[in-house]
């Protein structure tokens, strides 16, 4: 699907202050969305992630079994020449998986078209946001978390594209679930299609946005993931089970505590029996020698 269009995108500062919308470069964002090429690029990317080191042994690679287990005739059993045959326990595997490569190669033109189509798909959905500049002095996870919240991307998969490698941005986002950071020049069609929202640094698109005054904004708490029907049902079952098991647990605890209470009650009586009487006679004195 190809259609010439002019796109613009919402813009924010690196701390989440809204700015005026920014026009996207027409060289990349021209409305081209080629579905077959994107499918081919994603399929090739996933295939290239496979190691391909799965392997089973055929009868030729299993140790032992060179000797004929019994004579050819006269035993009443089926003829056999080796115990490494697939019909024996411990024998070889028939048509099992073997080590091989799953690599798929795409031309530069196909990869570029898939990447361009993925960008246009996100721009059509208004899911591409421009950030003026990531100028973080040091890594701080809370800054990225607040930025994600202020662009209404909490609970979504967020892809942050920086103008070149920026370790401080990467280190700030690596502890956030569902947030990935890539240099703009290294991003693939798979990365873009994986995400729900794409945050692009303005210099990567060829824009130099003038700095604006940051608005004083309260800290935004990260939104919790919505409770699905399955999770709610599971929680209700757990509560019902806890209520049902409560009397049994209380009875078991009382039964366990009863012997201890009885022993504690009987302890003073036993101590009283062992203690000597106050008016008891003293031991007789020793006799003096003659």
C-alpha positions in Angstrom: 0.0 0.0 0.0 1.6 3.3 -1.1 0.1 6.7 -0.7 1.9 10.0 -0.5 1.0 11.7 2.8 2.4 14.4 5.1 2.7 13.4 8.7 3.3 15.4 11.8 3.8 14.1 15.4 3.4 15.2 18.9 6.5 16.6 20.6 7.7 16.6 24.2 10.8 17.6 26.1 12.9 14.9 27.7 11.2 15.6 31.0 7.7 15.3 29.5 6.7 18.9 28.9 4.4 19.2 25.8 5.6 21.2 22.8 4.2 22.2 19.4 3.7 19.4 16.9 6.6 18.6 14.5 6.4 17.8 10.8 8.1 14.5 10.0 10.5 14.3 7.1 8.8 13.3 3.9 11.8 11.2 2.7 10.9 8.5 5.3 7.3 9.3 6.2 5.6 9.3 2.8 2.8 6.9 3.6 4.4 3.7 2.2 3.2 0.6 4.1 4.2 -2.6 2.4 2.8 -5.5 4.4 4.4 -8.4 2.5 7.9 -6.9 2.9 7.3 -6.2 6.6 6.2 -9.8 7.1 9.3 -11.1 5.3 11.6 -8.9 7.4 10.1 -10.0 10.7 10.2 -13.7 9.6 13.9 -13.4 8.6 14.7 -11.6 11.9 13.1 -14.3 14.0 14.7 -17.0 12.0 18.1 -15.5 12.4 17.7 -15.6 16.2 17.6 -19.4 16.2 20.9 -21.2 17.1 20.0 -24.3 15.1 22.1 -26.6 17.5 19.3 -29.2 18.0 20.6 -32.7 17.2 19.6 -36.3 17.6 21.7 -39.4 16.9 20.8 -41.7 14.1 21.8 -45.4 14.4 25.2 -44.6 12.8 26.2 -42.3 15.7 24.9 -44.4 18.7 27.7 -46.2 20.6 27.8 -50.0 20.6 25.7 -52.6 18.8 28.3 -53.8 16.3 27.7 -57.5 17.2 24.7 -59.4 16.0 22.6 -59.9 19.1 21.5 -63.5 18.2 21.8 -65.9 15.3 19.8 -65.4 12.2 17.6 -68.5 12.4 16.3 -70.9 15.0 15.5 -68.6 17.9 11.9 -67.9 16.9 12.6 -64.2 17.2 12.8 -61.6 14.4 16.1 -61.3 12.7 18.3 -58.5 14.0 21.8 -57.3 13.1 22.4 -54.6 15.8 20.9 -53.4 19.1 21.3 -49.8 17.9 18.5 -50.2 15.5 15.5 -47.8 16.0 13.3 -50.7 17.1 15.5 -51.3 20.2 15.5 -49.3 23.4 18.5 -47.1 23.3 18.7 -47.3 19.5 19.0 -44.5 17.0 16.4 -41.9 16.1 14.7 -42.0 12.7 14.3 -38.6 11.0 15.1 -36.6 14.1 16.2 -33.0 14.0 19.8 -32.3 13.0 22.1 -29.3 13.4 21.6 -26.8 10.6 21.4 -23.0 10.1 18.1 -21.2 9.8 19.6 -18.0 8.4 17.6 -15.9 6.0 19.2 -13.1 4.0 17.5 -10.0 2.8 18.8 -7.4 0.4 19.5 -3.9 1.7 16.6 -2.5 -0.4 14.1 -4.9 1.2 15.4 -4.2 4.7 15.1 -0.4 4.1 11.6 -0.7 2.7 10.5 -2.8 5.6 11.9 -0.3 8.1 10.3 2.6 6.2 7.0 0.8 6.1 7.1 0.1 9.9 7.8 3.8 10.6 4.9 4.8 8.4 2.6 2.3 10.1 3.3 3.9 13.5 3.0 7.4 12.1 -0.5 6.5 10.7 -1.6 5.3 14.1 -0.3 8.5 15.8 2.0 6.3 17.8 5.2 8.1 17.0 6.3 10.9 19.4 9.3 13.3 19.0 11.5 14.1 21.9 13.5 17.3 21.6 16.8 16.0 23.1 17.9 13.4 25.7 20.5 15.4 27.6 20.6 13.3 30.8 23.8 14.0 32.9 23.6 10.6 34.6 21.4 7.5 34.5 18.1 7.8 36.4 15.3 5.4 35.9 12.6 7.7 37.4 13.1 10.3 34.6 12.3 7.7 31.8 9.4 6.3 33.9 7.9 9.8 34.3 8.4 10.5 30.6 6.6 7.3 29.6 3.7 8.2 31.9 3.4 11.7 30.6 3.1 10.6 27.0 0.3 8.2 28.0 2.4 5.1 27.3 2.2 3.4 30.7 1.6 -0.3 30.3 2.5 -0.3 26.6 5.6 -1.5 24.8 7.8 1.6 24.3 10.7 1.9 21.9 13.1 4.8 22.5 15.3 5.8 19.5 18.3 8.0 20.3 20.5 10.1 18.0 23.5 7.8 18.3 24.6 5.7 21.3 23.6 7.3 24.6 24.6 5.1 27.5 22.8 7.3 30.1 19.4 6.8 28.4 20.0 3.0 28.0 21.0 2.6 31.6 18.0 4.7 32.7 15.5 2.5 30.9 17.0 -1.0 31.2 15.1 -1.8 34.5 11.7 -0.7 33.1 9.6 -3.6 31.8 8.4 -3.1 28.3 10.8 -0.2 27.5 13.7 -0.7 25.0 16.4 1.8 23.8 18.1 1.6 20.4 20.1 4.0 18.3 18.0 5.3 15.5 20.5 4.1 12.8 20.4 0.5 14.2 16.7 0.0 14.6 15.1 -2.8 12.6 11.5 -3.3 11.3 11.0 -6.0 13.9 11.9 -3.5 16.8 9.4 -0.9 15.4 6.6 -3.4 14.9 7.2 -4.9 18.4 6.5 -1.6 20.0 3.2 0.1 20.7 4.7 3.6 21.0 7.9 4.9 19.4 9.8 7.9 21.0 12.3 9.4 18.5 14.9 12.0 19.4 14.5 15.1 17.1 18.1 15.3 15.9 17.8 11.7 14.6 15.1 13.0 12.2 17.0 16.0 11.2 15.2 18.5 13.5 16.9 20.9 15.8 14.2 22.0 18.3 14.9 25.1 20.3 14.8 24.5 24.1 11.7 25.5 26.0 11.0 26.3 29.6 10.1 23.2 31.6 6.8 23.3 33.4 6.7 22.4 37.0 4.9 19.1 37.0 4.1 16.7 39.8 5.7 13.3 39.8 3.6 10.8 38.0 3.1 7.4 39.6 3.4 4.5 37.2 0.0 3.1 36.3 -0.7 -0.5 37.3 -1.6 -3.0 34.6 -5.4 -3.3 34.2 -6.9 -6.2 36.1 -8.2 -8.8 33.5 -11.2 -11.0 34.0 -9.0 -14.0 34.4 -6.9 -12.3 37.1 -10.0 -11.1 39.0 -11.5 -14.6 38.9 -8.2 -16.1 40.1 -8.1 -13.6 43.0 -11.7 -14.3 43.9 -11.0 -18.1 44.0 -8.0 -17.5 46.3 -10.0 -15.4 48.7 -12.9 -18.0 48.8 -10.4 -20.8 49.4 -8.7 -18.8 52.2 -12.1 -18.3 53.9 -13.0 -21.9 53.6 -9.7 -23.1 55.0 -9.6 -20.6 57.9 -11.7 -22.7 60.4 -9.5 -25.8 59.7 -6.3 -23.8 60.2 -7.7 -22.3 63.4 -8.7 -25.8 64.8 -5.3 -27.2 63.9 -3.5 -24.3 65.6 -5.7 -24.8 68.7 -5.0 -28.5 68.8 -1.3 -27.9 68.5 -1.3 -25.3 71.2 -3.4 -27.4 73.7 -0.5 -29.7 74.9 1.7 -26.7 75.4 -0.9 -24.9 77.5 -1.5 -28.1 79.6 2.2 -28.5 80.2 2.6 -24.9 81.2 -0.3 -25.2 83.7 1.1 -28.4 85.2 4.6 -26.9 85.7 3.9 -24.9 88.9 2.4 -28.0 90.6 5.4 -30.2 89.8 7.7 -27.4 91.0 5.8 -27.2 94.3 6.1 -31.0 94.9 9.9 -30.9 94.4 10.5 -27.9 96.7 11.2 -28.9 100.4 8.8 -27.7 103.2 9.8 -24.6 105.1 9.7 -26.3 108.6 11.6 -29.5 107.6 14.2 -30.8 109.9 17.8 -30.0 109.2 20.3 -32.7 108.4 21.8 -34.4 111.4 25.3 -33.0 112.4 28.3 -35.2 111.7 29.7 -37.1 114.7 33.0 -35.9 116.1 35.8 -38.3 116.2 36.9 -40.0 119.5 
